[in-house]
Amino acid sequence: MKNNLKKIDLYRLLALLVIFSGIFYFYANIFAPRFIPEFIRIGVVRRPTTLLVIGTDINFSSETGQALKESNGRSDTIMLLRVDPINYRVYLLSIPRDSYVNIPGYGWAKINAANVYGGVDLLEKTLERTFGIEVDNYLKINPSATSKLIDLVGGVDVYVENNMYYVDRAQGLYINLKKGWHKLNGKEAQGYMRFRHDAFGDIGRIGRQQQMISTVFMSLTKPSNLLKAPLALQLATSYIQTNLPLLKIIRLANFARTLSARDVITYLASGETQDNTPAGSVWLVDKRGLDVILKAHFGR
């Protein structure tokens, strides 16, 4: 009889261990996936992948104030996102929109015109032929997406480095930010990212874009914001075009939750300005410097 009772107690103990192990595994997958061995981690991307992130500009009617619908806008933002699950890193490389390149079939022009001439396909082809960059998938983001995502997470804390004031009705820009720390809502954050009327021009704007993207990225991956994932997905389907399969999106998002802010590393395709070209003032990319970055982190 005693032996039977001991067996029952042992089974109960084993059952409790299984239940508690399952609870711990589920909890860790949601709130601390990095501490789970990779081979038993659920639904994360396992191979490096390169994403092309494009933010297009928007023109507004001076009469109605409504956005003008065009087939393809100029790519106001061009970034390459290299997801490296092996080293737990995300590398973010910005290509200045005024970079002077030879667009296949159209000749020399600023790279932001490639999206106008031939959409994402032509931009990808231009990047590959000019810099040897191969893209796996793309995300084409309407500027409203970032604004709405920031509102979804309750705003972002940003240090505004200088007073910023600029009005451009054609672009729907009304920027009026004071120097110092602020919690910016979506509209204010969009103005902060798009401001380029200071000594650093477009290069300064790129730095602010990278800062904001990293901040929003980390905010969305916080456990406290997991319940907002369905709303974030709804926004994404409305304002973001992509050729990423749904399963890969889920795996990328799950991997993102293993990262901290220090795991997101940003780069700029450095170079210098040149005036008096057929395209006006342009950015001449330092290809040697860019090659070093691409070979080190982007699978070149």
C-alpha positions, 0 to 999 in steps of 0.5 A, spaced: 500 500 500 505 504 501 509 503 495 502 505 491 502 511 495 509 513 493 508 511 486 502 516 486 506 521 489 512 521 484 507 521 479 504 527 482 510 531 483 512 529 475 506 532 473 507 538 477 514 539 474 511 538 467 506 543 468 511 548 471 516 547 466 511 548 461 508 555 464 516 557 465 517 555 457 511 559 455 513 565 459 520 565 457 518 565 450 513 571 451 518 575 455 525 573 455 526 569 449 533 570 449 534 566 455 531 560 451 536 555 447 536 557 440 534 549 438 528 549 442 526 557 441 519 557 438 518 561 431 524 565 430 528 567 424 534 562 424 538 565 417 541 572 416 536 576 412 536 583 408 530 587 408 530 594 404 526 599 407 523 605 403 519 611 406 516 615 400 514 622 400 507 625 400 505 631 396 498 635 399 494 639 395 494 646 397 487 647 395 484 641 399 489 639 404 488 632 402 494 627 400 495 627 392 495 620 390 500 618 385 503 611 383 510 611 386 512 617 390 520 619 391 523 614 396 524 619 401 527 614 406 532 608 403 534 603 409 537 596 409 536 592 415 540 586 416 537 581 421 543 577 424 540 572 428 547 568 429 550 574 432 543 577 435 544 583 431 540 588 427 544 592 422 541 599 419 544 602 413 541 608 410 543 610 403 542 618 402 536 619 398 540 624 394 546 619 392 548 620 385 547 613 381 546 610 374 539 608 374 538 602 369 535 604 363 534 612 365 542 614 366 545 618 372 540 621 377 538 621 384 537 614 387 530 617 390 528 617 383 528 610 382 522 608 385 518 613 381 521 610 374 520 603 376 518 602 383 521 597 388 524 592 383 528 598 379 530 601 386 533 594 388 536 593 381 539 600 382 542 598 389 545 591 386 548 594 380 551 600 384 553 597 390 552 590 390 547 589 395 542 583 394 535 584 397 531 578 400 525 582 401 522 589 402 517 594 406 515 600 403 512 604 408 507 610 408 509 616 412 503 615 416 504 608 418 510 611 423 506 616 426 500 611 427 505 606 430 508 611 435 501 613 437 499 606 438 505 605 443 503 612 447 508 616 444 516 616 444 521 620 449 526 624 444 531 629 446 530 635 440 537 637 439 535 644 437 529 648 436 525 646 429 521 650 426 518 649 418 512 650 414 511 646 408 504 646 406 505 642 399 508 636 404 503 637 409 509 639 414 508 643 420 514 643 425 514 647 431 519 643 436 523 646 442 530 644 444 530 639 450 526 632 452 519 631 449 514 626 449 512 626 442 506 624 439 506 621 432 505 627 428 510 631 432 515 625 431 514 625 424 516 632 423 522 631 427 524 625 423 523 629 416 526 636 419 532 637 414 533 645 415 539 646 419 547 645 418 546 638 417 541 638 412 539 631 409 544 627 413 542 630 420 535 628 418 537 621 417 540 620 424 534 622 426 530 617 422 535 612 425 534 614 432 526 614 431 526 607 428 530 604 433 526 607 439 519 605 436 522 598 434 524 597 441 518 600 444 514 595 440 518 589 442 516 590 450 512 585 453 507 591 455 506 592 448 504 585 446 497 585 447 497 591 441 500 586 436 493 585 433 492 593 432 500 594 430 498 588 424 492 592 422 496 598 421 501 594 417 497 591 412 493 598 411 500 602 410 505 598 409 507 594 402 511 588 403 513 581 399 515 578 406 511 572 407 506 572 414 510 566 417 517 570 416 514 576 419 512 572 425 519 569 426 522 576 425 518 579 430 519 574 435 527 574 434 526 582 435 524 581 442 530 577 443 534 584 442 536 590 446 537 597 444 545 596 444 544 590 439 541 595 433 547 598 430 546 604 425 551 606 419 550 611 414 553 611 406 558 616 407 560 621 402 560 628 400 556 633 396 557 635 389 553 641 386 552 643 379 551 636 376 545 635 371 541 633 377 543 639 381 546 638 388 547 630 389 551 626 394 557 622 392 557 615 396 564 613 398 564 606 395 570 604 399 567 605 405 561 602 404 564 596 401 567 595 408 560 595 411 557 591 406 562 585 407 562 586 414 555 585 416 551 585 409 553 578 406 558 581 401 
